[in-house]
């Protein structure tokens, strides 16, 4: 039975990683919660600057050699670094993960077992099986996984979701995206593991928006290819797919990764009975600081909403399932060109 000392408003949660559920609650002063950060993905800097406004940061990567963190660090290094933190720093109640998606499951499960809430920048994981393991661990440990889903903090998205729930019919949808990078970036960020696929690594926000509006994808059929071979790059550079949702709505998805110099585009178009709605990623990026500021300001509320909340693990799971459905539909396409 847990021992609760109800003296202060907030608590630190201590737990043996080997005995999830056996908690000891120790009081802390209000506003003194710490959030630990691991990983060096490009978006980390913006998150860190916003987190520092309300929470104290513990940098787990402080022992990783500069330039060797983030996407190029070895899986074992992440695990070892996290194990050391879990053993020696019981004061952080959150772990924010800014690593490639393939590392999310291991890091999140270890943190949950140690009594920490988890914040993920991007998808739960690159497989549905790993995502379910994370959710089951979350339930058993009575902690929360929050997946940062920027479109869910946009008013026009929430309004459209509300209308769809109240009976508005979506007639069709289309998404087209082009993103350019240097060959050096693609060589480091284009492996099957830990990046999973372009839809996980580059276009998660668009996939998440479509999943929130359309529900489950039940059919997908299309082609993919890899052009202009780049050393170390294993993912598709171009794909097109036709998708059918559980409610019978059909749409098309097209995406391309190009070498630097190509014009960028990332646009979702939704056709409804009331007309067209367009959601552009460029707009989202411009407003990202305000969106993330709201997310971190509402952190306590989001934690209490649990796995079924707008940023909870069950909502994020659907996006992983839909991405998997898309890639399964591409698996019988023509072989990737070499």
For each residue, the residues with C-beta under 8 A, 3 or more apart:
1:
2: 22 23 24 25
3: 24 25
4: 11 25
5: 11 25 26 27
6:
7: 27
8: 11 27 28 29 30
9: 30
10: 27 28 29 30 31 32 33
11: 4 5 8 25 26 27 28
12: 25 26 27 28 90 91 93
13: 23 24 25 93 115 116 143
14: 23 24 25 26 90 115
15: 19 20 21 22 23 24 113 114 115 141
16: 19 22
17: 20 86 110 113 114
18: 113
19: 15 16 22
20: 15 17 112 113 137 140 141
21: 15 140 141 142
22: 2 15 16 19
23: 2 13 14 15 115 142
24: 2 3 13 14 15
25: 2 3 4 5 11 12 13 14
26: 5 11 12 14
27: 5 7 8 10 11 12
28: 8 10 11 12 32 33 91
29: 8 10 32
30: 8 9 10
31: 10 54
32: 10 28 29 56
33: 10 28 55 56 92 93 94
34: 55 56 57 58 91 92 93 94
35: 51 55 56 57 58 92 93 94 95 96 119
36: 57 58 59 60 85 89 92 94 95 96 116
37: 44 47 48 51 57 58 59 60 61 95 96 98
38: 60 61 78 81 82 85 95 96 97 98 99 107
39: 44 61 69 70 78 97 98 99 100 103
40: 44 61 64 69 70 71 73 98
41: 44 70 71 98 99 100 121
42: 45
43: 46 47 98 121
44: 37 39 40 41 47 48 70 98 121
45: 42 48 49
46: 43 49 50 288 289 292
47: 37 43 44 50 51 96 98 121 292
48: 37 44 45 51 52 57
49: 45 46 52 53
50: 46 47 53 289 292 293 296
51: 35 37 47 48 54 55 57 96 296
52: 48 49 55 57
53: 49 50 293 296
54: 31 51 296 297 299
55: 33 34 35 51 52 94 296
56: 32 33 34 35
57: 34 35 36 37 48 51 52
58: 34 35 36 37 85 89 91 92
59: 36 37 62
60: 36 37 38 81 82 85
61: 37 38 39 40 64 69 81
62: 59
63: 81
64: 40 61 68 69 73 77 81
65: 68 69
66: 69
67:
68: 64 65 72 73
69: 39 40 61 64 65 66 72 73
70: 39 40 41 44 73 98 99
71: 40 41 99 100 188 189 194 195
72: 68 69 188
73: 40 64 68 69 70 77 78 99
74: 77 78
75: 78 79 103 106 194
76: 79 80
77: 64 73 74 80 81
78: 38 39 73 74 75 81 82 99 103 106 107
79: 75 76 82 83 106 107 110
80: 76 77 83 84
81: 38 60 61 63 64 77 78 84 85
82: 38 60 78 79 85 86 95 107 110 111
83: 79 80 86 87 110
84: 80 81 87 88
85: 36 38 58 60 81 82 88 89 92
86: 17 82 83 89 110 111 114
87: 83 84
88: 84 85
89: 36 58 85 86 92
90: 12 14
91: 12 28 34 58
92: 33 34 35 36 58 85 89 95 116
93: 12 13 33 34 35 116 117
94: 33 34 35 36 55 116 117 118 119 299
95: 35 36 37 38 82 92 107 108 111 116 117 118 119
96: 35 36 37 38 47 51 118 119 121
97: 38 39 103 104 107 108 118 119 120 121
98: 37 38 39 40 41 43 44 47 70 121
99: 38 39 41 70 71 73 78 103 104 107 194
100: 39 41 71 103 189 194 195 201
101: 104 122 123 125 126 194 195 196 200 201
102: 125 126 193 194 195 196
103: 39 75 78 97 99 100 106 107 194
104: 97 99 101 107 108 120 122 123 124 125 130 134
105: 108 109 124 125 130 131 133 134
106: 75 78 79 103 109 110
107: 38 78 79 82 95 97 99 103 104 110 111 118
108: 95 97 104 105 111 112 118 120 124 134 137 145
109: 105 106 112 113 133 134 137
110: 17 79 82 83 86 106 107 113 114
111: 82 86 95 107 108 114 116 117 118
112: 20 108 109 115 116 118 134 137 138 141 143 145
113: 15 17 18 20 109 110 137 141
114: 15 17 86 110 111
115: 13 14 15 23 112 141 143
116: 13 36 92 93 94 95 111 112 143
117: 93 94 95 111 143 144 145 146 303
118: 94 95 96 97 107 108 111 112 138 143 144 145 146
119: 35 94 95 96 97 146 148
120: 97 104 108 123 124 145 146 147 148 316
121: 41 43 44 47 96 97 98 148
122: 101 104 147 148 200 204
123: 101 104 120 126 147 196 200 204 316 319 320 323
124: 104 105 108 120 130 131 134 135 145 147 313 316 317 320
125: 101 102 104 105 130 131 134 320
126: 101 102 123 130 193 194 195 196 197 200 320
127: 130 131 320 324
128: 131 132 317 320 321 324
129: 132 133
130: 104 105 124 125 126 127 133 134
131: 105 124 125 127 128 134 135 313 316 317 320
132: 128 129 135 136 317
133: 105 109 129 130 136 137
134: 104 105 108 109 112 124 125 130 131 137 138 145 313
135: 124 131 132 138 139 145 307 313 314 317
136: 132 133 139 140
137: 20 108 109 112 113 133 134 140 141
138: 112 118 134 135 141 143 144 145 307 313
139: 135 136 142 307
140: 20 21 136 137
141: 15 20 21 112 113 115 137 138
142: 21 23 139
143: 13 112 115 116 117 118 138
144: 117 118 138 302 303 306 307 312 313
145: 108 112 117 118 120 124 134 135 138 307 312 313 316
146: 117 118 119 120 299 302 303 311 312
147: 120 122 123 124 311 312 313 315 316
148: 119 120 121 122 292 295 311
149: 152 153 205 208 212 310 311 315 316
150: 153 154 205 284 288 291 292
151: 154 157 205 208 209 212 279 284
152: 149 157 158 208 212 310 311
153: 149 150 291 294 295
154: 150 151 157 158 279 284 287 291
155: 158 159
156: 159 160 277 279
157: 151 152 154 160 161 209 212 213 279
158: 152 154 155 161 162
159: 155 156 162 163
160: 156 157 163 164 168 213 270 272 277
161: 157 158 164 165 212 213
162: 158 159 165 166
163: 159 160 166 167 168 272 274
164: 160 161 167 168 170 213
165: 161 162
166: 162 163
167: 163 164
168: 160 163 164 272 273 274
169: 272 273
170: 164 173 213 214 247 249 270 271 272
171: 249 271 272 273
172: 249 250 251 271
173: 170 210 213 214 249 251 252 268 269 270 271
174: 251 252 253 268 269
175: 206 210 251 252 253 254 255 267 268 269
176: 253 254 255 265 266 267
177: 202 203 206 254 255 256 265 266 267 281
178: 255 256 258 262 263 264 265 266
179: 202 203 255 256 257 258 264 266
180: 257 258 259 260 261 262 263 264
181: 185 186 189 257 258 259 260
182: 185 186 259 260
183: 186 187 230 259
184: 187 188
185: 181 182 188 189
186: 181 182 183 189 190 230 232 233 257 259
187: 183 184 190 230 231 232 233
188: 71 72 184 185 232
189: 71 100 181 185 186 195 201
190: 186 187 195 230 232 233 234 235
191: 194 195 232 233 234 235
192: 195 196 197 234 235
193: 102 126 196
194: 71 75 99 100 101 102 103 126 191
195: 71 100 101 102 126 189 190 191 192 200 201 235
196: 101 102 123 126 192 193 200 201
197: 126 192 200 201 235 236 323 327
198: 201 202 203 235 236 239 255 257
199: 202 203 204 207 255 323 326 327
200: 101 122 123 126 195 196 197 204 323
201: 100 101 189 195 196 197 198 204 235
202: 177 179 198 199 255 257
203: 177 179 198 199 206 207 255 266
204: 122 123 199 200 201 207 208 319
205: 149 150 151 208 209 281 284
206: 175 177 203 209 210 266 268 281
207: 199 203 204 210 211 319 322 323
208: 149 151 152 204 205 211 212 316 319
209: 151 157 205 206 212 213 268 279
210: 173 175 206 207 213 214 251 253 268 322
211: 207 208 214 215 216 217 318 319 322
212: 149 151 152 157 161 208 209 315
213: 157 160 161 164 170 173 209 210 270
214: 170 173 210 211 217 245 247 249 251
215: 211 245 246 247 318
216: 211 245 246 318 321 322 325
217: 211 214 220 243 244 245 246 321 322 325 326
218: 244 245 246 325
219: 243 244 325 329
220: 217 241 242 243 244 325 326 328 329 330
221: 241 242 329
222: 239 240 241 242 253 326 329 330 333
223: 239 240 241 330 333 334
224: 236 238 239 330 333 336
225: 236 237 238 239 333 334 336 337
226: 229 233 235 236 237 238 336 337 338
227: 237 238 337
228: 237 259
229: 226 233 337 338
230: 183 186 187 190 233
231: 187
232: 186 187 188 190 191
233: 186 187 190 191 226 229 230 237
234: 190 191 192
235: 190 191 192 195 197 198 201 226 257
236: 197 198 224 225 226 239 257 330 336
237: 225 226 227 228 233 256 257 258
238: 224 225 226 227 255 256 257
239: 198 222 223 224 225 236 253 254 255 256 330 333
240: 222 223 252 253 254
241: 220 221 222 223 252 253 254 326 329 330
242: 220 221 222 250 251 252
243: 217 219 220 250 251 252 253 325 326 329
244: 217 218 219 220 248 249 250
245: 214 215 216 217 218 248 249 250 251
246: 215 216 217 218
247: 170 214 215
248: 244 245
249: 170 171 172 173 214 244 245
250: 172 242 243 244 245
251: 172 173 174 175 210 214 242 243 245
252: 173 174 175 240 241 242 243
253: 174 175 176 210 222 239 240 241 243 326
254: 175 176 177 239 240 241
255: 175 176 177 178 179 198 199 202 203 238 239
256: 177 178 179 237 238 239 262
257: 179 180 181 186 198 202 235 236 237 238
258: 178 179 180 181 237 261 262
259: 180 181 182 183 186 228 262
260: 180 181 182
261: 180 258
262: 178 180 256 258 259
263: 178 180
264: 178 179 180 282
265: 176 177 178
266: 176 177 178 179 203 206 280 281 282
267: 175 176 177 278 279 280 281
268: 173 174 175 206 209 210 278 279 280
269: 173 174 175 276 277 278 279
270: 160 170 173 213 276 277 278 279
271: 170 171 172 173 275 276
272: 160 163 168 169 170 171 275 276 277
273: 168 169 171
274: 163 168
275: 271 272
276: 269 270 271 272
277: 156 160 269 270 272
278: 267 268 269 270
279: 151 154 156 157 209 267 268 269 270 283 284
280: 266 267 268 283 284
281: 177 205 206 266 267 284 285
282: 264 266 285 286
283: 279 280 286 287
284: 150 151 154 205 279 280 281 287 288 291
285: 281 282 288
286: 282 283
287: 154 283 284 290 291
288: 46 150 284 285 291 292
289: 46 50 292 293
290: 287 293 294
291: 150 153 154 284 287 288 294 295
292: 46 47 50 148 150 288 289 295 296
293: 50 53 289 290 296 297
294: 153 290 291 297 298
295: 148 153 291 292 298 299 302 311
296: 50 51 53 54 55 292 293 299
297: 54 293 294
298: 294 295 301 302
299: 54 94 146 295 296 302 303
300: 303 304
301: 298 304 305
302: 144 146 295 298 299 305 309 310 311
303: 117 144 146 299 300 306
304: 300 301
305: 301 302 308 309 310 311 312
306: 144 303 309 312
307: 135 138 139 144 145 312 313 314
308: 305 312 314 315
309: 302 305 306 312 315
310: 149 152 302 305 315
311: 146 147 148 149 152 295 302 305 315 316
312: 144 145 146 147 305 306 307 308 309 315 316
313: 124 131 134 135 138 144 145 147 307 316 317
314: 135 307 308 317 318
315: 147 149 212 308 309 310 311 312 318 319
316: 120 123 124 131 145 147 149 208 311 312 313 319 320
317: 124 128 131 132 135 313 314 320 321
318: 211 215 216 314 315 321 322
319: 123 204 207 208 211 315 316 322 323
320: 123 124 125 126 127 128 131 316 317 323 324
321: 128 216 217 317 318 324 325
322: 207 210 211 216 217 318 319 325 326
323: 123 197 199 200 207 319 320 326 327
324: 127 128 320 321 327 328
325: 216 217 218 219 220 243 321 322 328 329
326: 199 217 220 222 241 243 253 322 323 329 330
327: 197 199 323 324 330 331
328: 220 324 325 331
329: 219 220 221 222 241 243 325 326 332
330: 220 222 223 224 236 239 241 326 327 333
331: 327 328
332: 329
333: 222 223 224 225 239 330
334: 223 225
335:
336: 224 225 226 236
337: 225 226 227 229
338: 226 229
